[in-house]
Amino acid sequence: MRATRTFLATAAVLAMATVNAPASSAQPLSPSSYNGCVHAYAQTGFSGPDTWLCSTDQECHYVGDGWNDHIRSARTQDGAVNVELWDNYDCSGGSITVDPTGYNSIGAWVSAYRVIIVH
């Protein structure tokens, strides 16, 4: 039982430091490979553990179990895209739209994201 807990704790830490890519994606795991990304942080002020939430489409995507309700600040990589952060996993409920200036302080509610191409 102790080994299982150690494995799960290690997996949780690793999950918070990786790019979330679709399982079928053959693309390199870097923000430049996607149509749009949001840089999400576990603490306010764009600090703490972080991840890139990226998408090649404008569909709704769940942030993943490791980040659900744990994003506290976020900003996009450039002005060509905005990213909506949603309250519920299916992009329903309340939302905010994140741009390069970002949100310095977000409450414990983000569950999904959607990339919006600005052009």
Jmol script that loads the backbone (N, CA, C; Angstrom):
load data "model"
ATOM      1  N   MET A   1       0.822  -1.183   0.000  1.00  0.00           N
ATOM      2  CA  MET A   1       0.000   0.000   0.000  1.00  0.00           C
ATOM      3  C   MET A   1       0.868   1.250   0.000  1.00  0.00           C
ATOM      4  N   ARG A   2       1.975   1.227   0.751  1.00  0.00           N
ATOM      5  CA  ARG A   2       2.862   2.388   0.807  1.00  0.00           C
ATOM      6  C   ARG A   2       3.463   2.679  -0.570  1.00  0.00           C
ATOM      7  N   ALA A   3       3.849   1.650  -1.313  1.00  0.00           N
ATOM      8  CA  ALA A   3       4.418   1.841  -2.647  1.00  0.00           C
ATOM      9  C   ALA A   3       3.397   2.471  -3.584  1.00  0.00           C
ATOM     10  N   THR A   4       2.135   2.094  -3.448  1.00  0.00           N
ATOM     11  CA  THR A   4       1.079   2.672  -4.282  1.00  0.00           C
ATOM     12  C   THR A   4       0.932   4.156  -3.997  1.00  0.00           C
ATOM     13  N   ARG A   5       0.929   4.539  -2.716  1.00  0.00           N
ATOM     14  CA  ARG A   5       0.816   5.959  -2.364  1.00  0.00           C
ATOM     15  C   ARG A   5       2.015   6.753  -2.880  1.00  0.00           C
ATOM     16  N   THR A   6       3.213   6.186  -2.764  1.00  0.00           N
ATOM     17  CA  THR A   6       4.404   6.866  -3.251  1.00  0.00           C
ATOM     18  C   THR A   6       4.326   7.051  -4.756  1.00  0.00           C
ATOM     19  N   PHE A   7       3.894   6.019  -5.474  1.00  0.00           N
ATOM     20  CA  PHE A   7       3.745   6.109  -6.923  1.00  0.00           C
ATOM     21  C   PHE A   7       2.725   7.173  -7.289  1.00  0.00           C
ATOM     22  N   LEU A   8       1.578   7.190  -6.635  1.00  0.00           N
ATOM     23  CA  LEU A   8       0.535   8.165  -6.944  1.00  0.00           C
ATOM     24  C   LEU A   8       0.989   9.584  -6.641  1.00  0.00           C
ATOM     25  N   ALA A   9       1.712   9.779  -5.549  1.00  0.00           N
ATOM     26  CA  ALA A   9       2.220  11.115  -5.217  1.00  0.00           C
ATOM     27  C   ALA A   9       3.226  11.575  -6.266  1.00  0.00           C
ATOM     28  N   THR A  10       4.104  10.683  -6.694  1.00  0.00           N
ATOM     29  CA  THR A  10       5.078  11.020  -7.727  1.00  0.00           C
ATOM     30  C   THR A  10       4.385  11.326  -9.040  1.00  0.00           C
ATOM     31  N   ALA A  11       3.401  10.544  -9.408  1.00  0.00           N
ATOM     32  CA  ALA A  11       2.655  10.772 -10.644  1.00  0.00           C
ATOM     33  C   ALA A  11       1.938  12.114 -10.616  1.00  0.00           C
ATOM     34  N   ALA A  12       1.386  12.485  -9.477  1.00  0.00           N
ATOM     35  CA  ALA A  12       0.693  13.774  -9.357  1.00  0.00           C
ATOM     36  C   ALA A  12       1.656  14.937  -9.557  1.00  0.00           C
ATOM     37  N   VAL A  13       2.847  14.850  -8.984  1.00  0.00           N
ATOM     38  CA  VAL A  13       3.840  15.911  -9.144  1.00  0.00           C
ATOM     39  C   VAL A  13       4.273  16.008 -10.603  1.00  0.00           C
ATOM     40  N   LEU A  14       4.529  14.871 -11.236  1.00  0.00           N
ATOM     41  CA  LEU A  14       4.938  14.879 -12.635  1.00  0.00           C
ATOM     42  C   LEU A  14       3.839  15.416 -13.536  1.00  0.00           C
ATOM     43  N   ALA A  15       2.594  15.104 -13.252  1.00  0.00           N
ATOM     44  CA  ALA A  15       1.474  15.567 -14.066  1.00  0.00           C
ATOM     45  C   ALA A  15       1.354  17.079 -14.029  1.00  0.00           C
ATOM     46  N   MET A  16       1.755  17.718 -12.953  1.00  0.00           N
ATOM     47  CA  MET A  16       1.644  19.167 -12.832  1.00  0.00           C
ATOM     48  C   MET A  16       2.756  19.891 -13.579  1.00  0.00           C
ATOM     49  N   ALA A  17       3.737  19.179 -14.114  1.00  0.00           N
ATOM     50  CA  ALA A  17       4.870  19.840 -14.768  1.00  0.00           C
ATOM     51  C   ALA A  17       4.989  19.470 -16.240  1.00  0.00           C
ATOM     52  N   THR A  18       3.930  18.983 -16.862  1.00  0.00           N
ATOM     53  CA  THR A  18       4.003  18.559 -18.254  1.00  0.00           C
ATOM     54  C   THR A  18       2.980  19.279 -19.103  1.00  0.00           C
ATOM     55  N   VAL A  19       3.201  19.254 -20.400  1.00  0.00           N
ATOM     56  CA  VAL A  19       2.243  19.809 -21.350  1.00  0.00           C
ATOM     57  C   VAL A  19       1.129  18.803 -21.546  1.00  0.00           C
ATOM     58  N   ASN A  20      -0.096  19.267 -21.531  1.00  0.00           N
ATOM     59  CA  ASN A  20      -1.230  18.390 -21.782  1.00  0.00           C
ATOM     60  C   ASN A  20      -1.456  18.307 -23.276  1.00  0.00           C
ATOM     61  N   ALA A  21      -1.159  17.163 -23.866  1.00  0.00           N
ATOM     62  CA  ALA A  21      -1.343  16.968 -25.298  1.00  0.00           C
ATOM     63  C   ALA A  21      -2.331  15.843 -25.530  1.00  0.00           C
ATOM     64  N   PRO A  22      -3.078  15.907 -26.621  1.00  0.00           N
ATOM     65  CA  PRO A  22      -3.984  14.804 -26.922  1.00  0.00           C
ATOM     66  C   PRO A  22      -3.201  13.504 -27.028  1.00  0.00           C
ATOM     67  N   ALA A  23      -3.774  12.413 -26.550  1.00  0.00           N
ATOM     68  CA  ALA A  23      -3.077  11.131 -26.536  1.00  0.00           C
ATOM     69  C   ALA A  23      -2.671  10.689 -27.939  1.00  0.00           C
ATOM     70  N   SER A  24      -3.455  11.039 -28.957  1.00  0.00           N
ATOM     71  CA  SER A  24      -3.150  10.605 -30.308  1.00  0.00           C
ATOM     72  C   SER A  24      -2.204  11.557 -31.036  1.00  0.00           C
ATOM     73  N   SER A  25      -1.741  12.595 -30.373  1.00  0.00           N
ATOM     74  CA  SER A  25      -0.907  13.605 -31.013  1.00  0.00           C
ATOM     75  C   SER A  25       0.487  13.062 -31.292  1.00  0.00           C
ATOM     76  N   ALA A  26       0.952  13.283 -32.525  1.00  0.00           N
ATOM     77  CA  ALA A  26       2.318  12.920 -32.875  1.00  0.00           C
ATOM     78  C   ALA A  26       3.199  14.159 -32.908  1.00  0.00           C
ATOM     79  N   GLN A  27       2.678  15.287 -32.463  1.00  0.00           N
ATOM     80  CA  GLN A  27       3.407  16.539 -32.495  1.00  0.00           C
ATOM     81  C   GLN A  27       4.355  16.632 -31.302  1.00  0.00           C
ATOM     82  N   PRO A  28       5.467  17.379 -31.467  1.00  0.00           N
ATOM     83  CA  PRO A  28       6.362  17.598 -30.326  1.00  0.00           C
ATOM     84  C   PRO A  28       5.615  18.321 -29.207  1.00  0.00           C
ATOM     85  N   LEU A  29       5.995  18.056 -27.981  1.00  0.00           N
ATOM     86  CA  LEU A  29       5.346  18.671 -26.836  1.00  0.00           C
ATOM     87  C   LEU A  29       5.982  20.018 -26.527  1.00  0.00           C
ATOM     88  N   SER A  30       5.618  21.034 -27.307  1.00  0.00           N
ATOM     89  CA  SER A  30       6.074  22.396 -27.055  1.00  0.00           C
ATOM     90  C   SER A  30       4.980  23.352 -27.480  1.00  0.00           C
ATOM     91  N   PRO A  31       4.831  24.501 -26.802  1.00  0.00           N
ATOM     92  CA  PRO A  31       3.768  25.439 -27.130  1.00  0.00           C
ATOM     93  C   PRO A  31       3.770  25.880 -28.585  1.00  0.00           C
ATOM     94  N   SER A  32       4.909  25.956 -29.233  1.00  0.00           N
ATOM     95  CA  SER A  32       4.956  26.412 -30.620  1.00  0.00           C
ATOM     96  C   SER A  32       4.335  25.419 -31.594  1.00  0.00           C
ATOM     97  N   SER A  33       4.040  24.206 -31.168  1.00  0.00           N
ATOM     98  CA  SER A  33       3.465  23.189 -32.037  1.00  0.00           C
ATOM     99  C   SER A  33       1.952  23.254 -32.126  1.00  0.00           C
ATOM    100  N   TYR A  34       1.336  24.123 -31.381  1.00  0.00           N
ATOM    101  CA  TYR A  34      -0.111  24.167 -31.282  1.00  0.00           C
ATOM    102  C   TYR A  34      -0.663  25.469 -31.837  1.00  0.00           C
ATOM    103  N   ASN A  35      -1.964  25.503 -32.086  1.00  0.00           N
ATOM    104  CA  ASN A  35      -2.619  26.736 -32.511  1.00  0.00           C
ATOM    105  C   ASN A  35      -2.673  27.750 -31.381  1.00  0.00           C
ATOM    106  N   GLY A  36      -2.751  27.265 -30.157  1.00  0.00           N
ATOM    107  CA  GLY A  36      -2.825  28.174 -29.027  1.00  0.00           C
ATOM    108  C   GLY A  36      -2.596  27.467 -27.712  1.00  0.00           C
ATOM    109  N   CYS A  37      -2.038  28.233 -26.772  1.00  0.00           N
ATOM    110  CA  CYS A  37      -1.734  27.687 -25.453  1.00  0.00           C
ATOM    111  C   CYS A  37      -2.014  28.730 -24.382  1.00  0.00           C
ATOM    112  N   VAL A  38      -2.277  28.237 -23.192  1.00  0.00           N
ATOM    113  CA  VAL A  38      -2.322  29.092 -22.017  1.00  0.00           C
ATOM    114  C   VAL A  38      -1.298  28.526 -21.033  1.00  0.00           C
ATOM    115  N   HIS A  39      -0.508  29.419 -20.448  1.00  0.00           N
ATOM    116  CA  HIS A  39       0.471  29.025 -19.441  1.00  0.00           C
ATOM    117  C   HIS A  39      -0.228  29.151 -18.093  1.00  0.00           C
ATOM    118  N   ALA A  40      -0.487  28.026 -17.456  1.00  0.00           N
ATOM    119  CA  ALA A  40      -1.231  27.984 -16.200  1.00  0.00           C
ATOM    120  C   ALA A  40      -0.283  27.721 -15.041  1.00  0.00           C
ATOM    121  N   TYR A  41      -0.576  28.375 -13.909  1.00  0.00           N
ATOM    122  CA  TYR A  41       0.263  28.280 -12.716  1.00  0.00           C
ATOM    123  C   TYR A  41      -0.573  27.852 -11.511  1.00  0.00           C
ATOM    124  N   ALA A  42       0.046  27.130 -10.599  1.00  0.00           N
ATOM    125  CA  ALA A  42      -0.633  26.636  -9.403  1.00  0.00           C
ATOM    126  C   ALA A  42      -0.752  27.700  -8.316  1.00  0.00           C
ATOM    127  N   GLN A  43      -0.042  28.817  -8.458  1.00  0.00           N
ATOM    128  CA  GLN A  43      -0.096  29.884  -7.462  1.00  0.00           C
ATOM    129  C   GLN A  43      -0.418  31.208  -8.151  1.00  0.00           C
ATOM    130  N   THR A  44      -0.924  32.150  -7.383  1.00  0.00           N
ATOM    131  CA  THR A  44      -1.182  33.475  -7.923  1.00  0.00           C
ATOM    132  C   THR A  44       0.141  34.149  -8.287  1.00  0.00           C
ATOM    133  N   GLY A  45       0.064  35.191  -9.100  1.00  0.00           N
ATOM    134  CA  GLY A  45       1.269  35.925  -9.471  1.00  0.00           C
ATOM    135  C   GLY A  45       2.149  35.210 -10.472  1.00  0.00           C
ATOM    136  N   PHE A  46       1.581  34.272 -11.249  1.00  0.00           N
ATOM    137  CA  PHE A  46       2.333  33.535 -12.268  1.00  0.00           C
ATOM    138  C   PHE A  46       3.542  32.839 -11.659  1.00  0.00           C
ATOM    139  N   SER A  47       3.298  32.096 -10.582  1.00  0.00           N
ATOM    140  CA  SER A  47       4.389  31.412  -9.893  1.00  0.00           C
ATOM    141  C   SER A  47       3.956  30.012  -9.476  1.00  0.00           C
ATOM    142  N   GLY A  48       4.914  29.269  -8.979  1.00  0.00           N
ATOM    143  CA  GLY A  48       4.657  27.910  -8.522  1.00  0.00           C
ATOM    144  C   GLY A  48       4.706  26.923  -9.669  1.00  0.00           C
ATOM    145  N   PRO A  49       4.308  25.678  -9.397  1.00  0.00           N
ATOM    146  CA  PRO A  49       4.272  24.676 -10.469  1.00  0.00           C
ATOM    147  C   PRO A  49       3.433  25.209 -11.627  1.00  0.00           C
ATOM    148  N   ASP A  50       3.845  24.859 -12.843  1.00  0.00           N
ATOM    149  CA  ASP A  50       3.148  25.372 -14.011  1.00  0.00           C
ATOM    150  C   ASP A  50       3.017  24.311 -15.088  1.00  0.00           C
ATOM    151  N   THR A  51       2.146  24.596 -16.046  1.00  0.00           N
ATOM    152  CA  THR A  51       1.943  23.720 -17.189  1.00  0.00           C
ATOM    153  C   THR A  51       1.469  24.550 -18.361  1.00  0.00           C
ATOM    154  N   TRP A  52       1.633  24.013 -19.550  1.00  0.00           N
ATOM    155  CA  TRP A  52       1.056  24.601 -20.753  1.00  0.00           C
ATOM    156  C   TRP A  52      -0.154  23.767 -21.122  1.00  0.00           C
ATOM    157  N   LEU A  53      -1.295  24.407 -21.276  1.00  0.00           N
ATOM    158  CA  LEU A  53      -2.510  23.753 -21.760  1.00  0.00           C
ATOM    159  C   LEU A  53      -2.679  24.200 -23.204  1.00  0.00           C
ATOM    160  N   CYS A  54      -2.500  23.275 -24.134  1.00  0.00           N
ATOM    161  CA  CYS A  54      -2.436  23.607 -25.552  1.00  0.00           C
ATOM    162  C   CYS A  54      -3.458  22.820 -26.359  1.00  0.00           C
ATOM    163  N   SER A  55      -3.806  23.392 -27.517  1.00  0.00           N
ATOM    164  CA  SER A  55      -4.783  22.742 -28.378  1.00  0.00           C
ATOM    165  C   SER A  55      -4.492  23.050 -29.839  1.00  0.00           C
ATOM    166  N   THR A  56      -4.800  22.106 -30.696  1.00  0.00           N
ATOM    167  CA  THR A  56      -4.688  22.311 -32.134  1.00  0.00           C
ATOM    168  C   THR A  56      -6.035  22.697 -32.735  1.00  0.00           C
ATOM    169  N   ASP A  57      -7.062  22.762 -31.907  1.00  0.00           N
ATOM    170  CA  ASP A  57      -8.403  23.102 -32.384  1.00  0.00           C
ATOM    171  C   ASP A  57      -9.054  24.106 -31.442  1.00  0.00           C
ATOM    172  N   GLN A  58     -10.285  24.447 -31.708  1.00  0.00           N
ATOM    173  CA  GLN A  58     -11.011  25.389 -30.867  1.00  0.00           C
ATOM    174  C   GLN A  58     -12.122  24.670 -30.094  1.00  0.00           C
ATOM    175  N   GLU A  59     -11.873  23.419 -29.740  1.00  0.00           N
ATOM    176  CA  GLU A  59     -12.827  22.615 -28.979  1.00  0.00           C
ATOM    177  C   GLU A  59     -12.570  22.754 -27.479  1.00  0.00           C
ATOM    178  N   CYS A  60     -13.525  22.310 -26.702  1.00  0.00           N
ATOM    179  CA  CYS A  60     -13.404  22.303 -25.248  1.00  0.00           C
ATOM    180  C   CYS A  60     -12.486  21.161 -24.808  1.00  0.00           C
ATOM    181  N   HIS A  61     -11.580  21.444 -23.856  1.00  0.00           N
ATOM    182  CA  HIS A  61     -10.670  20.421 -23.338  1.00  0.00           C
ATOM    183  C   HIS A  61     -10.639  20.490 -21.814  1.00  0.00           C
ATOM    184  N   TYR A  62     -10.741  19.343 -21.172  1.00  0.00           N
ATOM    185  CA  TYR A  62     -10.595  19.214 -19.721  1.00  0.00           C
ATOM    186  C   TYR A  62      -9.136  19.482 -19.356  1.00  0.00           C
ATOM    187  N   VAL A  63      -8.884  20.185 -18.268  1.00  0.00           N
ATOM    188  CA  VAL A  63      -7.508  20.517 -17.873  1.00  0.00           C
ATOM    189  C   VAL A  63      -6.749  19.327 -17.301  1.00  0.00           C
ATOM    190  N   GLY A  64      -7.437  18.272 -16.957  1.00  0.00           N
ATOM    191  CA  GLY A  64      -6.798  17.095 -16.381  1.00  0.00           C
ATOM    192  C   GLY A  64      -6.979  17.048 -14.874  1.00  0.00           C
ATOM    193  N   ASP A  65      -6.946  15.858 -14.323  1.00  0.00           N
ATOM    194  CA  ASP A  65      -7.177  15.676 -12.893  1.00  0.00           C
ATOM    195  C   ASP A  65      -6.167  16.434 -12.034  1.00  0.00           C
ATOM    196  N   GLY A  66      -4.910  16.515 -12.466  1.00  0.00           N
ATOM    197  CA  GLY A  66      -3.881  17.188 -11.683  1.00  0.00           C
ATOM    198  C   GLY A  66      -4.046  18.700 -11.614  1.00  0.00           C
ATOM    199  N   TRP A  67      -4.788  19.277 -12.563  1.00  0.00           N
ATOM    200  CA  TRP A  67      -4.958  20.732 -12.606  1.00  0.00           C
ATOM    201  C   TRP A  67      -6.387  21.179 -12.345  1.00  0.00           C
ATOM    202  N   ASN A  68      -7.325  20.274 -12.319  1.00  0.00           N
ATOM    203  CA  ASN A  68      -8.718  20.624 -12.076  1.00  0.00           C
ATOM    204  C   ASN A  68      -8.852  21.354 -10.736  1.00  0.00           C
ATOM    205  N   ASP A  69      -9.392  22.574 -10.785  1.00  0.00           N
ATOM    206  CA  ASP A  69      -9.580  23.426  -9.603  1.00  0.00           C
ATOM    207  C   ASP A  69      -8.271  23.838  -8.924  1.00  0.00           C
ATOM    208  N   HIS A  70      -7.135  23.753  -9.637  1.00  0.00           N
ATOM    209  CA  HIS A  70      -5.837  24.115  -9.049  1.00  0.00           C
ATOM    210  C   HIS A  70      -5.121  25.243  -9.780  1.00  0.00           C
ATOM    211  N   ILE A  71      -5.695  25.777 -10.833  1.00  0.00           N
ATOM    212  CA  ILE A  71      -5.068  26.885 -11.557  1.00  0.00           C
ATOM    213  C   ILE A  71      -5.362  28.180 -10.812  1.00  0.00           C
ATOM    214  N   ARG A  72      -4.321  28.931 -10.459  1.00  0.00           N
ATOM    215  CA  ARG A  72      -4.483  30.172  -9.694  1.00  0.00           C
ATOM    216  C   ARG A  72      -4.080  31.425 -10.457  1.00  0.00           C
ATOM    217  N   SER A  73      -3.355  31.265 -11.585  1.00  0.00           N
ATOM    218  CA  SER A  73      -3.036  32.380 -12.475  1.00  0.00           C
ATOM    219  C   SER A  73      -2.717  31.797 -13.845  1.00  0.00           C
ATOM    220  N   ALA A  74      -2.889  32.631 -14.897  1.00  0.00           N
ATOM    221  CA  ALA A  74      -2.680  32.122 -16.260  1.00  0.00           C
ATOM    222  C   ALA A  74      -2.521  33.268 -17.241  1.00  0.00           C
ATOM    223  N   ARG A  75      -1.791  33.000 -18.340  1.00  0.00           N
ATOM    224  CA  ARG A  75      -1.672  33.954 -19.447  1.00  0.00           C
ATOM    225  C   ARG A  75      -1.333  33.191 -20.726  1.00  0.00           C
ATOM    226  N   THR A  76      -1.673  33.796 -21.869  1.00  0.00           N
ATOM    227  CA  THR A  76      -1.383  33.156 -23.147  1.00  0.00           C
ATOM    228  C   THR A  76       0.016  33.524 -23.610  1.00  0.00           C
ATOM    229  N   GLN A  77       0.476  32.837 -24.663  1.00  0.00           N
ATOM    230  CA  GLN A  77       1.837  33.054 -25.142  1.00  0.00           C
ATOM    231  C   GLN A  77       1.963  34.237 -26.087  1.00  0.00           C
ATOM    232  N   ASP A  78       0.898  34.616 -26.791  1.00  0.00           N
ATOM    233  CA  ASP A  78       0.981  35.755 -27.700  1.00  0.00           C
ATOM    234  C   ASP A  78      -0.406  36.332 -27.955  1.00  0.00           C
ATOM    235  N   GLY A  79      -0.465  37.422 -28.710  1.00  0.00           N
ATOM    236  CA  GLY A  79      -1.727  38.105 -28.954  1.00  0.00           C
ATOM    237  C   GLY A  79      -2.574  37.502 -30.054  1.00  0.00           C
ATOM    238  N   ALA A  80      -2.118  36.450 -30.713  1.00  0.00           N
ATOM    239  CA  ALA A  80      -2.886  35.837 -31.797  1.00  0.00           C
ATOM    240  C   ALA A  80      -4.007  34.940 -31.284  1.00  0.00           C
ATOM    241  N   VAL A  81      -3.933  34.551 -30.025  1.00  0.00           N
ATOM    242  CA  VAL A  81      -4.970  33.700 -29.449  1.00  0.00           C
ATOM    243  C   VAL A  81      -5.355  34.194 -28.059  1.00  0.00           C
ATOM    244  N   ASN A  82      -6.572  33.922 -27.705  1.00  0.00           N
ATOM    245  CA  ASN A  82      -7.043  34.042 -26.331  1.00  0.00           C
ATOM    246  C   ASN A  82      -7.464  32.650 -25.913  1.00  0.00           C
ATOM    247  N   VAL A  83      -7.527  32.411 -24.636  1.00  0.00           N
ATOM    248  CA  VAL A  83      -7.981  31.115 -24.142  1.00  0.00           C
ATOM    249  C   VAL A  83      -9.056  31.355 -23.098  1.00  0.00           C
ATOM    250  N   GLU A  84     -10.194  30.694 -23.291  1.00  0.00           N
ATOM    251  CA  GLU A  84     -11.267  30.751 -22.303  1.00  0.00           C
ATOM    252  C   GLU A  84     -10.998  29.692 -21.251  1.00  0.00           C
ATOM    253  N   LEU A  85     -11.109  30.048 -19.994  1.00  0.00           N
ATOM    254  CA  LEU A  85     -11.023  29.103 -18.884  1.00  0.00           C
ATOM    255  C   LEU A  85     -12.435  28.951 -18.336  1.00  0.00           C
ATOM    256  N   TRP A  86     -12.881  27.713 -18.211  1.00  0.00           N
ATOM    257  CA  TRP A  86     -14.268  27.419 -17.849  1.00  0.00           C
ATOM    258  C   TRP A  86     -14.394  26.739 -16.498  1.00  0.00           C
ATOM    259  N   ASP A  87     -15.533  26.966 -15.864  1.00  0.00           N
ATOM    260  CA  ASP A  87     -15.861  26.413 -14.557  1.00  0.00           C
ATOM    261  C   ASP A  87     -16.062  24.897 -14.599  1.00  0.00           C
ATOM    262  N   ASN A  88     -16.670  24.387 -15.650  1.00  0.00           N
ATOM    263  CA  ASN A  88     -17.000  22.969 -15.752  1.00  0.00           C
ATOM    264  C   ASN A  88     -16.213  22.286 -16.863  1.00  0.00           C
ATOM    265  N   TYR A  89     -16.006  20.981 -16.747  1.00  0.00           N
ATOM    266  CA  TYR A  89     -15.201  20.195 -17.679  1.00  0.00           C
ATOM    267  C   TYR A  89     -15.706  20.273 -19.120  1.00  0.00           C
ATOM    268  N   ASP A  90     -16.992  20.593 -19.323  1.00  0.00           N
ATOM    269  CA  ASP A  90     -17.590  20.628 -20.660  1.00  0.00           C
ATOM    270  C   ASP A  90     -17.758  22.056 -21.193  1.00  0.00           C
ATOM    271  N   CYS A  91     -16.965  22.979 -20.663  1.00  0.00           N
ATOM    272  CA  CYS A  91     -17.011  24.400 -21.057  1.00  0.00           C
ATOM    273  C   CYS A  91     -18.399  24.996 -20.861  1.00  0.00           C
ATOM    274  N   SER A  92     -18.953  24.738 -19.707  1.00  0.00           N
ATOM    275  CA  SER A  92     -20.218  25.355 -19.314  1.00  0.00           C
ATOM    276  C   SER A  92     -19.989  26.056 -17.974  1.00  0.00           C
ATOM    277  N   GLY A  93     -20.983  26.809 -17.543  1.00  0.00           N
ATOM    278  CA  GLY A  93     -20.843  27.576 -16.306  1.00  0.00           C
ATOM    279  C   GLY A  93     -20.142  28.884 -16.587  1.00  0.00           C
ATOM    280  N   GLY A  94     -19.480  29.434 -15.585  1.00  0.00           N
ATOM    281  CA  GLY A  94     -18.771  30.699 -15.740  1.00  0.00           C
ATOM    282  C   GLY A  94     -17.448  30.527 -16.457  1.00  0.00           C
ATOM    283  N   SER A  95     -16.954  31.641 -17.029  1.00  0.00           N
ATOM    284  CA  SER A  95     -15.663  31.590 -17.707  1.00  0.00           C
ATOM    285  C   SER A  95     -14.992  32.958 -17.674  1.00  0.00           C
ATOM    286  N   ILE A  96     -13.694  32.947 -17.934  1.00  0.00           N
ATOM    287  CA  ILE A  96     -12.929  34.170 -18.164  1.00  0.00           C
ATOM    288  C   ILE A  96     -12.140  33.958 -19.450  1.00  0.00           C
ATOM    289  N   THR A  97     -11.773  35.043 -20.107  1.00  0.00           N
ATOM    290  CA  THR A  97     -10.954  34.964 -21.317  1.00  0.00           C
ATOM    291  C   THR A  97      -9.572  35.509 -20.991  1.00  0.00           C
ATOM    292  N   VAL A  98      -8.569  34.686 -21.208  1.00  0.00           N
ATOM    293  CA  VAL A  98      -7.187  35.012 -20.874  1.00  0.00           C
ATOM    294  C   VAL A  98      -6.454  35.453 -22.141  1.00  0.00           C
ATOM    295  N   ASP A  99      -5.676  36.528 -22.026  1.00  0.00           N
ATOM    296  CA  ASP A  99      -4.834  37.027 -23.111  1.00  0.00           C
ATOM    297  C   ASP A  99      -3.402  37.106 -22.579  1.00  0.00           C
ATOM    298  N   PRO A 100      -2.459  37.692 -23.332  1.00  0.00           N
ATOM    299  CA  PRO A 100      -1.067  37.720 -22.856  1.00  0.00           C
ATOM    300  C   PRO A 100      -0.853  38.470 -21.539  1.00  0.00           C
ATOM    301  N   THR A 101      -1.725  39.427 -21.217  1.00  0.00           N
ATOM    302  CA  THR A 101      -1.563  40.112 -19.930  1.00  0.00           C
ATOM    303  C   THR A 101      -1.954  39.201 -18.783  1.00  0.00           C
ATOM    304  N   GLY A 102      -2.853  38.282 -19.032  1.00  0.00           N
ATOM    305  CA  GLY A 102      -3.203  37.229 -18.090  1.00  0.00           C
ATOM    306  C   GLY A 102      -4.075  37.651 -16.924  1.00  0.00           C
ATOM    307  N   TYR A 103      -4.324  36.672 -16.086  1.00  0.00           N
ATOM    308  CA  TYR A 103      -5.027  36.856 -14.819  1.00  0.00           C
ATOM    309  C   TYR A 103      -4.056  36.478 -13.711  1.00  0.00           C
ATOM    310  N   ASN A 104      -3.763  37.417 -12.845  1.00  0.00           N
ATOM    311  CA  ASN A 104      -2.807  37.252 -11.764  1.00  0.00           C
ATOM    312  C   ASN A 104      -3.360  36.426 -10.600  1.00  0.00           C
ATOM    313  N   SER A 105      -4.685  36.413 -10.457  1.00  0.00           N
ATOM    314  CA  SER A 105      -5.305  35.709  -9.336  1.00  0.00           C
ATOM    315  C   SER A 105      -6.649  35.124  -9.768  1.00  0.00           C
ATOM    316  N   ILE A 106      -6.719  33.809  -9.800  1.00  0.00           N
ATOM    317  CA  ILE A 106      -7.928  33.083 -10.200  1.00  0.00           C
ATOM    318  C   ILE A 106      -8.340  32.201  -9.029  1.00  0.00           C
ATOM    319  N   GLY A 107      -9.625  32.114  -8.780  1.00  0.00           N
ATOM    320  CA  GLY A 107     -10.130  31.240  -7.718  1.00  0.00           C
ATOM    321  C   GLY A 107     -10.014  29.771  -8.093  1.00  0.00           C
ATOM    322  N   ALA A 108     -10.361  28.915  -7.164  1.00  0.00           N
ATOM    323  CA  ALA A 108     -10.229  27.463  -7.345  1.00  0.00           C
ATOM    324  C   ALA A 108     -11.422  26.892  -8.096  1.00  0.00           C
ATOM    325  N   TRP A 109     -11.509  27.165  -9.414  1.00  0.00           N
ATOM    326  CA  TRP A 109     -12.684  26.701 -10.148  1.00  0.00           C
ATOM    327  C   TRP A 109     -12.407  26.243 -11.574  1.00  0.00           C
ATOM    328  N   VAL A 110     -11.238  26.467 -12.145  1.00  0.00           N
ATOM    329  CA  VAL A 110     -10.992  26.157 -13.562  1.00  0.00           C
ATOM    330  C   VAL A 110     -10.944  24.652 -13.792  1.00  0.00           C
ATOM    331  N   SER A 111     -11.786  24.185 -14.747  1.00  0.00           N
ATOM    332  CA  SER A 111     -11.834  22.766 -15.088  1.00  0.00           C
ATOM    333  C   SER A 111     -11.604  22.482 -16.567  1.00  0.00           C
ATOM    334  N   ALA A 112     -11.779  23.496 -17.433  1.00  0.00           N
ATOM    335  CA  ALA A 112     -11.646  23.275 -18.875  1.00  0.00           C
ATOM    336  C   ALA A 112     -11.136  24.540 -19.551  1.00  0.00           C
ATOM    337  N   TYR A 113     -10.687  24.379 -20.789  1.00  0.00           N
ATOM    338  CA  TYR A 113     -10.207  25.512 -21.567  1.00  0.00           C
ATOM    339  C   TYR A 113     -10.590  25.350 -23.034  1.00  0.00           C
ATOM    340  N   ARG A 114     -10.639  26.481 -23.733  1.00  0.00           N
ATOM    341  CA  ARG A 114     -10.907  26.497 -25.176  1.00  0.00           C
ATOM    342  C   ARG A 114     -10.064  27.613 -25.796  1.00  0.00           C
ATOM    343  N   VAL A 115      -9.330  27.273 -26.841  1.00  0.00           N
ATOM    344  CA  VAL A 115      -8.503  28.239 -27.562  1.00  0.00           C
ATOM    345  C   VAL A 115      -9.396  29.026 -28.515  1.00  0.00           C
ATOM    346  N   ILE A 116      -9.206  30.345 -28.544  1.00  0.00           N
ATOM    347  CA  ILE A 116      -9.939  31.225 -29.448  1.00  0.00           C
ATOM    348  C   ILE A 116      -8.904  31.956 -30.307  1.00  0.00           C
ATOM    349  N   ILE A 117      -8.941  31.740 -31.626  1.00  0.00           N
ATOM    350  CA  ILE A 117      -8.025  32.410 -32.544  1.00  0.00           C
ATOM    351  C   ILE A 117      -8.500  33.847 -32.730  1.00  0.00           C
ATOM    352  N   VAL A 118      -7.626  34.841 -32.504  1.00  0.00           N
ATOM    353  CA  VAL A 118      -7.999  36.247 -32.544  1.00  0.00           C
ATOM    354  C   VAL A 118      -7.761  36.855 -33.926  1.00  0.00           C
ATOM    355  N   HIS A 119      -6.630  36.577 -34.543  1.00  0.00           N
ATOM    356  CA  HIS A 119      -6.192  37.178 -35.826  1.00  0.00           C
ATOM    357  C   HIS A 119      -6.711  38.577 -35.939  1.00  0.00           C
TER     358      HIS A 119
END
end "model"
wireframe off; spacefill off
backbone 0.3
color backbone group
